[in-house]
Amino acid sequence: MSQHTQALTGFLAGLAYEQIPDAVLARTEDLFLDWLGSALASAGSHPIPLFERYAQRMGPAEGSARIFVNGKSSSAYFAALVNGASSHLVEQDDLHNSSVLHPATVVFPAALAAAQDLGKSGRDLLVAAVAGYEAGIRIGEFLGRSHYRIFHTTATVGTLGAAVAVGKLMDFDQQQFTHLLGSAGTQAAGLWEFLRDAADSKQLHTAKAAADGLLAAYLTKDGLTGAQNILEGEQGMAAGMSNDADPSRLSDRLGSRWALAETSFKFHASCRHTHPAADALLDLMQRENLTAENIASVTAHVHQGAIDVLGRVVVPQTVHQAKFSMGTVLGLIALYGKAGLSEFHSHALSDPRVGLFREKVSMLLDPEVDGAYPARWLGRVEVTTTDGRILHGAIDEPKGDPGNTLSRAELEDKFRRLLQFSGSRSDDEAGVLIDKVWRLRGLERLDELA
């Protein structure tokens, strides 16, 4: 095992509630509420009922953990599976920039299901989540940009982040964390090819990452061994899944740099790669008092990762695929001033003006934007107006980034809107859940969240 992996597993084993700054604990509560809203927002939407039916068919009739979209109980494994799928459908879950990882949708389903199964407290859940975020983010950064071009990092790295969170609930020592990473890493999978076909694989990715991470932890607890150098070994993850891996990222400022606090909230209900350009276009249109009819063309200046992911979607066939179409997102921004859940479901595919605007949009690889990525996601657009003017818009921190974050009031508003969208809970019930999340540190058991 290398010194970097050893430093990471040592940090995870020694992490205690008292070591975590209050601001990081508060941020974890913010992220948990945001995750819970995303999980509940997908109730009844394809393909989540398929996962629910699978859990009902293959899992126990009832169990110790809760499936949020339908309120039923199941085993921790199947609760993690369904909750992992449901929280990644509406594209409103968080993202960490430099790792290009959506931590919440894999860490919280596994950690919460295990915490309910093991009778753990709100404090225990927070520590587990911090451990999962800190490990997952660093492993994502370690695997680098080349990994993300082919592999959906939230699926691959997410398996390890989920496993670490559950391992922390089980009080693993350093040797157990080493085995755990081996068993989680050997299961890591998830390819981007699904985007070309508007397939449902993205939800399968996060479902399996959460459930397989939990599986690895429970088996490690009982003595299953795993590869000792799964990250950096000659036949490990970096060897098979990356050509620019940087092992030093695994141990980067452990205990002083809290990577969880760098995580961004999603403001628009679309792929995060569209957000910088969306914010830049909206800012430009407001500044110049433009309407969609005034715009002849838009060039979004982007990083290569945006082209790799968004370039696969030419004419979206489903609402979910539309969220990976730069032209569709910018069309909604230009025509409706926002790209939220209601705009996508009511207008993205049915409003012919959105389709016409999509044809005006192109993406261009920009050296400045690409050089800043993935640490910073810059928004740059060039707009040609119908009267021949060429205008430029620029945003350095999209809405939701740590430097332009959502307040608790904004997070509460987003949470209520997510639940209203699916109708999964009343506004009063939403208020009760919000109150419980803000009191998470004082909850002795997590059954109350049901």
Secondary structure as the mmCIF struct_conf table of DSSP 4:
data_model
#
loop_
_struct_conf.conf_type_id
_struct_conf.id
_struct_conf.beg_label_comp_id
_struct_conf.beg_label_asym_id
_struct_conf.beg_label_seq_id
_struct_conf.end_label_comp_id
_struct_conf.end_label_asym_id
_struct_conf.end_label_seq_id
HELX_RH_AL_P HELX_RH_AL_P1 GLN A 3 GLY A 14
HELX_RH_3T_P HELX_RH_3T_P1 TYR A 17 GLN A 19
BEND BEND1 ILE A 20 ILE A 20
HELX_RH_AL_P HELX_RH_AL_P2 ASP A 22 ALA A 41
TURN_TY1_P TURN_TY1_P1 SER A 42 GLY A 44
TURN_TY1_P TURN_TY1_P2 HIS A 46 PRO A 47
HELX_RH_AL_P HELX_RH_AL_P3 ILE A 48 MET A 58
BEND BEND2 GLY A 59 GLY A 59
BEND BEND3 ALA A 61 GLU A 62
BEND BEND4 SER A 64 SER A 64
STRN STRN1 ALA A 65 ARG A 66
TURN_TY1_P TURN_TY1_P3 PHE A 68 ASN A 70
STRN STRN2 SER A 73 SER A 74
HELX_RH_AL_P HELX_RH_AL_P4 ALA A 76 SER A 86
TURN_TY1_P TURN_TY1_P4 SER A 87 HIS A 88
BEND BEND5 LEU A 89 GLU A 91
BEND BEND6 ASP A 93 ASP A 93
STRN STRN3 LEU A 95 HIS A 96
TURN_TY1_P TURN_TY1_P5 ASN A 97 VAL A 100
STRN STRN4 LEU A 101 LEU A 101
HELX_RH_AL_P HELX_RH_AL_P5 ALA A 104 LEU A 118
TURN_TY1_P TURN_TY1_P6 GLY A 119 GLY A 119
HELX_RH_AL_P HELX_RH_AL_P6 GLY A 122 ILE A 150
STRN STRN5 PHE A 151 PHE A 151
HELX_RH_AL_P HELX_RH_AL_P7 THR A 153 LEU A 169
TURN_TY1_P TURN_TY1_P7 MET A 170 ASP A 171
HELX_RH_AL_P HELX_RH_AL_P8 GLN A 174 GLY A 185
TURN_TY1_P TURN_TY1_P8 THR A 186 GLN A 187
STRN STRN6 LEU A 191 LEU A 191
HELX_RH_3T_P HELX_RH_3T_P2 TRP A 192 ASP A 197
TURN_TY1_P TURN_TY1_P9 ALA A 198 ALA A 198
BEND BEND7 ASP A 200 ASP A 200
HELX_RH_AL_P HELX_RH_AL_P9 SER A 201 LYS A 221
TURN_TY1_P TURN_TY1_P10 ASP A 222 GLY A 223
TURN_TY1_P TURN_TY1_P11 GLN A 228 GLU A 232
BEND BEND8 GLY A 233 GLY A 233
TURN_TY1_P TURN_TY1_P12 GLU A 234 GLN A 235
BEND BEND9 GLY A 236 GLY A 236
HELX_RH_AL_P HELX_RH_AL_P10 MET A 237 MET A 241
BEND BEND10 ASN A 243 ASP A 244
HELX_RH_3T_P HELX_RH_3T_P3 PRO A 247 SER A 251
TURN_TY1_P TURN_TY1_P13 ASP A 252 SER A 256
BEND BEND11 ARG A 257 ARG A 257
HELX_RH_3T_P HELX_RH_3T_P4 ALA A 259 GLU A 262
HELX_LH_PP_P HELX_LH_PP_P1 THR A 263 THR A 263
STRN STRN7 SER A 264 SER A 264
HELX_LH_PP_P HELX_LH_PP_P2 PHE A 265 LYS A 266
BEND BEND12 HIS A 268 SER A 270
HELX_RH_3T_P HELX_RH_3T_P5 ARG A 272 THR A 274
HELX_RH_AL_P HELX_RH_AL_P11 HIS A 275 GLU A 288
TURN_TY1_P TURN_TY1_P14 ASN A 289 ASN A 289
HELX_RH_3T_P HELX_RH_3T_P6 ALA A 292 ASN A 294
STRN STRN8 ILE A 295 VAL A 302
HELX_RH_AL_P HELX_RH_AL_P12 GLN A 304 LEU A 310
TURN_TY1_P TURN_TY1_P15 GLY A 311 ARG A 312
BEND BEND13 VAL A 314 VAL A 315
BEND BEND14 THR A 318 THR A 318
HELX_RH_AL_P HELX_RH_AL_P13 VAL A 319 ALA A 322
TURN_TY1_P TURN_TY1_P16 LYS A 323 PHE A 324
HELX_RH_AL_P HELX_RH_AL_P14 MET A 326 TYR A 336
BEND BEND15 GLY A 337 GLY A 337
HELX_RH_AL_P HELX_RH_AL_P15 LEU A 341 GLU A 343
HELX_RH_PI_P HELX_RH_PI_P1 PHE A 344 ALA A 348
TURN_TY1_P TURN_TY1_P17 LEU A 349 SER A 350
HELX_RH_AL_P HELX_RH_AL_P16 PRO A 352 ARG A 358
TURN_TY1_P TURN_TY1_P18 GLU A 359 LYS A 360
STRN STRN9 VAL A 361 LEU A 365
HELX_RH_AL_P HELX_RH_AL_P17 PRO A 367 ALA A 372
TURN_TY1_P TURN_TY1_P19 TYR A 373 ALA A 375
STRN STRN10 GLY A 379 THR A 385
TURN_TY1_P TURN_TY1_P20 THR A 386 ASP A 387
BEND BEND16 GLY A 388 GLY A 388
STRN STRN11 ILE A 390 ILE A 395
BEND BEND17 ASP A 396 GLU A 397
TURN_TY1_P TURN_TY1_P21 LYS A 399 GLY A 400
BEND BEND18 ASP A 401 ASP A 401
HELX_RH_3T_P HELX_RH_3T_P7 PRO A 402 ASN A 404
HELX_RH_AL_P HELX_RH_AL_P18 ARG A 408 SER A 422
TURN_TY1_P TURN_TY1_P22 GLY A 423 GLY A 423
BEND BEND19 SER A 424 ARG A 425
HELX_RH_AL_P HELX_RH_AL_P19 ASP A 427 TRP A 438
TURN_TY1_P TURN_TY1_P23 ARG A 439 ARG A 439
HELX_RH_3T_P HELX_RH_3T_P8 LEU A 440 GLY A 442
BEND BEND20 GLU A 444 GLU A 444
BEND BEND21 LEU A 446 LEU A 446
HELX_RH_3T_P HELX_RH_3T_P9 ASP A 447 LEU A 449
#
